[in-house]
Amino acid sequence: MDVNVAHEIAGVELAAAEAGYKYAQRTDLLLARFPQGAETAGVLTRSACASPEVERCRHLLSQDSSAGALVVSAGNSNAFTGGKGAAAMTTLSDAVTTATGTTRGVFVAATGVIGEPLPAEKGVAVLDEAVSRLGREQDWTAAARTIGTTDTFPKVASTQAVVGDETVSVTGIAKGSGMIAPDMATMLAFLFTDANVDRAFLQEMLSAANAKSFNCITVDGDTSTSDTCLLFATGAADGPKLIGWGDPGADALYAAIEQVCTDLAKLIVRDGEGASKFITLHVTGAESDESAHRIALSVANSPLVKTAIAGEDANWGRVVMAVGKAGEPADRDRLSIRFGGIEVAKDGARVDGYDEAPVARHLKETDILIEVDLGLGDGRATVWTCDLTHGYISINADYRS
């Protein structure tokens, strides 16, 4: 995949506007409009304090509503805002229905500060301006920048697949750099394809791709009230509708969706608040894949592990600690650990003749690899995370300022 190329998606119209929710002199409202017959799939936060935007998306997905439009507000998550927040969400979505002329579902998302009702009137005031820009050339980088909050760069991923005799495209944007520990990261992700896909099959593919991408990243162990990942299929590409895994090109389209999800997920981790290291954590030899995943997250979410990596300290004892506290089957005397491919501990002890110098050199790099083998079974998992620096504290200590 060439990450410098964002393929256009036939049937998608994009526009951005400056609503002024929180940020001055930058776009913070994203509007997308879809053609008749567009299908939608989604995975949403399992937080018990979900925002009204999440609840609306969940309702539309449960009702199998066709997608007419998407509106995203940045700077205010509208979460934990009671009846006022719900009313604000409804006001904005109703205004989008009118402004775009759609008769189908309007999906909504918001991200930013929790606890303050969204000033919907600001979004409504710029909708006509946004609608007037629809239909122009798709600017995916501008769209990604519009939905960002503490993000330091726009996150875009794109690729193509051959379905039957047709080449179809998948392009996605995401935001997130803090409050990242998806449970379905603050995380929003929107994917678009011109493939023609049955709604139930589209949901099946997104759920599977999400499990291998967004649910395998963590920055700080905190799950947002607003996590939303939506996949829109316009059906504008020629060819028969995909309804199951046996259809020609179904595997290729799924691989493209999973790749875009994974690339976006990794970009979120690379932009972790205050991060200086990108960490790949492989766990093997667990009793099951699920157990391996939980152990990997225990290590990846450990503040002690993350600060050791930030300090370029080869303190593999902290990895042992995090494995042991995971609540999963583990045997101290079968455990082995590698840093950058170099074995540092095996069979419950430091390896004989251990030389820390090559490990220390690896930890000075930007991309760090930690491998843990439990020696118990065939379970395996991969998780991506980042280090924990003073920068994370600085960003979050004055987030509302």
Long-range contacts (C-beta under 8 A, 24 or more apart in sequence): 1-157, 1-158, 1-159, 1-259, 1-263, 3-156, 3-157, 3-158, 3-263, 5-158, 6-138, 6-140, 6-141, 6-156, 6-158, 6-171, 7-158, 7-159, 7-160, 7-169, 7-170, 7-171, 8-137, 8-138, 8-169, 8-171, 9-138, 9-169, 9-170, 9-171, 9-192, 9-193, 9-194, 9-234, 9-236, 10-169, 10-194, 10-234, 10-236, 10-237, 11-35, 11-38, 11-194, 11-234, 11-235, 11-236, 12-138, 12-192, 12-194, 12-232, 12-234, 13-134, 13-135, 14-134, 14-138, 14-139, 14-140, 14-143, 15-130, 15-131, 15-132, 15-133, 15-134, 15-136, 16-130, 16-133, 16-142, 16-143, 16-146, 17-126, 17-127, 17-129, 17-130, 17-133, 18-126, 19-73, 19-122, 19-123, 19-125, 19-126, 20-122, 21-73, 21-74, 21-75, 21-76, 21-112, 21-118, 21-119, 21-122, 21-123, 22-74, 22-75, 22-76, 22-112, 22-113, 23-74, 23-75, 26-145, 26-146, 27-142, 27-145, 27-146, 28-73, 28-74, 28-75, 28-146, 29-71, 29-72, 29-73, 29-74, 29-123, 29-126, 29-130, 29-146, 30-70, 30-71, 30-72, 30-74, 30-143, 30-146, 30-147, 31-69, 31-70, 31-71, 31-96, 31-100, 31-127, 31-130, 31-131, 31-134, 32-69, 32-70, 32-71, 32-190, 32-192, 32-232, 33-68, 33-69, 33-100, 33-102, 33-134, 34-67, 34-68, 34-69, 34-70, 34-104, 34-232, 34-234, 35-234, 35-235, 35-236, 36-66, 36-104, 37-66, 37-234, 37-235, 38-66, 38-67, 38-68, 38-104, 38-232, 38-233, 38-234, 38-235, 39-66, 39-67, 39-197, 39-198, 39-199, 39-202, 39-232, 39-233, 39-235, 40-65, 40-66, 40-67, 40-105, 40-107, 40-199, 40-202, 40-230, 40-231, 40-232, 40-233, 41-199, 41-202, 41-203, 41-205, 41-206, 41-207, 41-230, 41-231, 41-233, 42-107, 42-203, 42-206, 42-228, 42-229, 42-230, 42-231, 43-184, 43-206, 43-207, 43-210, 43-214, 43-229, 44-184, 44-227, 44-228, 44-229, 45-182, 45-183, 45-184, 45-223, 45-224, 45-225, 45-226, 45-227, 45-228, 46-183, 46-184, 46-223, 47-183, 47-223, 47-224, 47-225, 47-227, 49-79, 49-80, 49-225, 50-79, 50-225, 50-226, 51-77, 51-78, 51-79, 51-80, 51-81, 51-85, 51-89, 51-110, 51-225, 51-226, 52-78, 52-79, 52-81, 52-85, 52-86, 52-88, 52-89, 52-90, 53-78, 53-89, 53-108, 53-109, 53-110, 53-226, 53-228, 54-109, 54-225, 54-226, 54-227, 54-228, 56-89, 56-93, 56-107, 56-108, 57-107, 57-108, 57-109, 57-228, 57-230, 60-105, 60-107, 61-203, 63-105, 64-199, 65-104, 65-105, 66-104, 66-105, 67-104, 67-105, 67-107, 67-232, 68-97, 68-100, 68-102, 68-103, 68-104, 68-105, 68-106, 69-96, 69-97, 69-100, 69-102, 69-104, 69-106, 69-107, 70-106, 70-107, 70-108, 70-109, 70-190, 70-230, 70-232, 71-96, 71-106, 71-107, 71-108, 71-109, 71-123, 72-108, 72-109, 72-110, 72-111, 72-146, 72-147, 72-188, 72-190, 73-108, 73-109, 73-110, 73-111, 73-112, 73-118, 73-123, 74-110, 74-111, 74-112, 74-146, 74-147, 74-148, 74-149, 74-175, 75-111, 75-112, 75-113, 75-149, 76-110, 76-112, 76-113, 76-116, 76-118, 76-119, 77-110, 77-111, 77-112, 77-113, 77-114, 77-186, 77-224, 77-225, 77-226, 78-110, 78-116, 78-117, 78-118, 79-110, 79-114, 79-115, 79-225, 79-226, 80-114, 80-115, 80-225, 81-115, 81-116, 81-117, 81-118, 82-117, 84-117, 85-117, 85-118, 87-120, 88-117, 88-118, 88-119, 88-120, 89-118, 89-120, 91-120, 91-121, 91-124, 92-118, 92-120, 92-123, 92-124, 95-120, 95-123, 95-124, 95-127, 96-127, 99-127, 99-128, 99-130, 99-131, 100-131, 100-134, 107-230, 109-147, 109-188, 109-190, 109-226, 109-228, 109-230, 110-226, 111-147, 111-149, 111-175, 111-186, 111-188, 111-224, 111-226, 112-149, 112-186, 113-399, 113-400, 114-225, 140-171, 140-173, 143-173, 144-173, 144-174, 144-175, 147-173, 147-175, 147-188, 147-190, 148-175, 149-175, 149-177, 149-186, 150-177, 150-178, 150-273, 150-395, 150-399, 151-175, 151-176, 151-177, 151-271, 152-177, 152-271, 153-267, 153-271, 155-264, 155-267, 155-268, 155-271, 157-259, 157-260, 157-263, 157-264, 157-267, 158-260, 159-256, 159-259, 159-260, 160-256, 161-195, 161-249, 161-252, 161-253, 161-255, 161-256, 162-249, 162-252, 163-195, 163-237, 163-239, 163-242, 163-248, 163-249, 163-250, 163-252, 163-253, 164-239, 164-240, 164-248, 164-249, 165-239, 166-237, 166-238, 166-239, 166-249, 167-237, 168-193, 168-194, 168-195, 168-237, 168-239, 168-249, 168-253, 168-256, 169-193, 169-194, 170-195, 170-253, 170-256, 170-257, 170-259, 170-260, 171-260, 172-260, 172-261, 172-263, 172-264, 173-264, 174-264, 174-265, 174-267, 174-268, 176-219, 176-268, 176-271, 177-219, 177-268, 177-271, 177-272, 177-273, 177-275, 178-219, 178-220, 178-222, 178-272, 178-273, 178-392, 178-395, 178-396, 179-219, 179-220, 179-222, 179-223, 179-224, 180-217, 180-218, 180-219, 180-220, 180-222, 180-224, 180-268, 180-269, 180-272, 181-218, 181-219, 181-220, 181-221, 181-222, 181-223, 181-297, 181-301, 182-214, 182-215, 182-217, 182-223, 182-224, 182-227, 183-215, 183-223, 183-227, 184-210, 184-214, 184-215, 184-227, 184-229, 185-214, 185-217, 185-218, 185-219, 185-223, 185-224, 185-227, 185-265, 185-268, 186-224, 186-225, 186-226, 186-227, 187-214, 187-224, 187-226, 187-227, 187-228, 187-229, 187-268, 188-226, 188-227, 188-228, 188-229, 189-214, 189-228, 189-229, 189-230, 189-261, 189-264, 190-229, 190-230, 190-231, 190-232, 191-229, 191-230, 191-231, 191-232, 191-257, 191-260, 191-261, 192-231, 192-232, 192-233, 192-234, 193-231, 193-232, 193-233, 193-234, 193-253, 193-256, 193-257, 194-233, 194-234, 194-235, 194-236, 194-237, 195-233, 195-235, 195-237, 195-242, 195-253, 196-233, 196-235, 196-237, 196-239, 196-240, 196-241, 196-242, 197-233, 197-235, 197-241, 197-242, 197-253, 198-241, 198-242, 198-243, 198-244, 201-242, 201-243, 201-244, 201-250, 202-231, 202-233, 205-231, 205-253, 205-254, 205-257, 206-231, 206-257, 208-254, 208-258, 209-254, 209-257, 209-258, 209-261, 209-262, 210-261, 212-258, 212-261, 212-262, 213-258, 213-261, 213-262, 213-264, 213-265, 214-261, 214-264, 214-265, 216-265, 216-293, 216-296, 216-381, 216-382, 216-383, 216-384, 217-265, 217-266, 217-268, 217-269, 217-383, 217-384, 217-385, 218-269, 218-297, 218-300, 218-301, 218-383, 218-384, 218-385, 219-268, 219-269, 219-272, 219-273, 219-275, 219-385, 219-386, 220-272, 220-273, 220-301, 220-388, 220-392, 221-301, 229-261, 231-257, 265-384, 266-384, 269-384, 269-385, 269-386, 270-386, 272-385, 272-386, 272-387, 272-392, 273-391, 273-392, 273-395, 273-396, 274-388, 274-389, 274-390, 274-391, 274-392, 274-393, 274-394, 274-395, 275-386, 275-387, 275-389, 275-391, 275-392, 276-310, 276-366, 276-386, 276-387, 276-389, 276-391, 277-309, 277-310, 277-366, 277-367, 277-368, 277-386, 277-387, 278-366, 278-367, 278-368, 278-384, 278-386, 279-306, 279-309, 279-368, 279-369, 279-370, 279-384, 279-385, 279-386, 279-387, 280-367, 280-368, 280-369, 280-370, 280-382, 280-383, 280-384, 281-370, 281-371, 281-372, 281-382, 281-383, 281-384, 281-385, 282-369, 282-370, 282-371, 282-372, 282-380, 282-381, 282-382, 283-371, 283-372, 283-373, 283-374, 283-379, 283-380, 283-381, 283-382, 283-383, 284-371, 284-372, 284-373, 284-374, 284-379, 284-380, 285-334, 285-373, 285-374, 285-375, 285-376, 285-377, 285-378, 285-379, 285-380, 286-328, 286-329, 286-374, 286-376, 286-377, 286-379, 286-380, 286-381, 287-328, 287-329, 287-374, 287-376, 287-377, 287-379, 288-377, 288-379, 289-379, 289-380, 289-381, 290-379, 291-328, 291-329, 291-379, 292-374, 292-379, 292-380, 292-381, 293-381, 293-383, 294-326, 294-327, 294-328, 295-323, 295-326, 295-328, 295-330, 295-372, 295-374, 295-381, 296-372, 296-381, 296-382, 296-383, 297-326, 297-383, 298-322, 298-323, 298-325, 298-326, 298-327, 298-328, 299-323, 299-326, 299-370, 299-372, 299-383, 300-383, 300-384, 300-385, 301-385, 303-388, 306-385, 306-386, 306-387, 306-388, 307-387, 307-388, 307-389, 309-363, 309-368, 309-387, 310-387, 310-388, 310-389, 312-360, 312-363, 312-364, 313-363, 314-339, 314-344, 314-356, 314-359, 314-360, 314-363, 316-344, 316-345, 319-370, 319-372, 320-345, 323-372, 323-374, 329-374, 329-376, 330-374, 330-376, 331-374, 331-375, 331-376, 334-374, 334-375, 334-376, 335-372, 335-373, 335-374, 335-375, 336-372, 336-373, 336-375, 337-370, 337-371, 337-372, 337-373, 338-369, 338-370, 338-371, 338-372, 339-363, 339-368, 339-369, 339-370, 339-371, 340-365, 340-368, 340-369, 341-369, 341-371
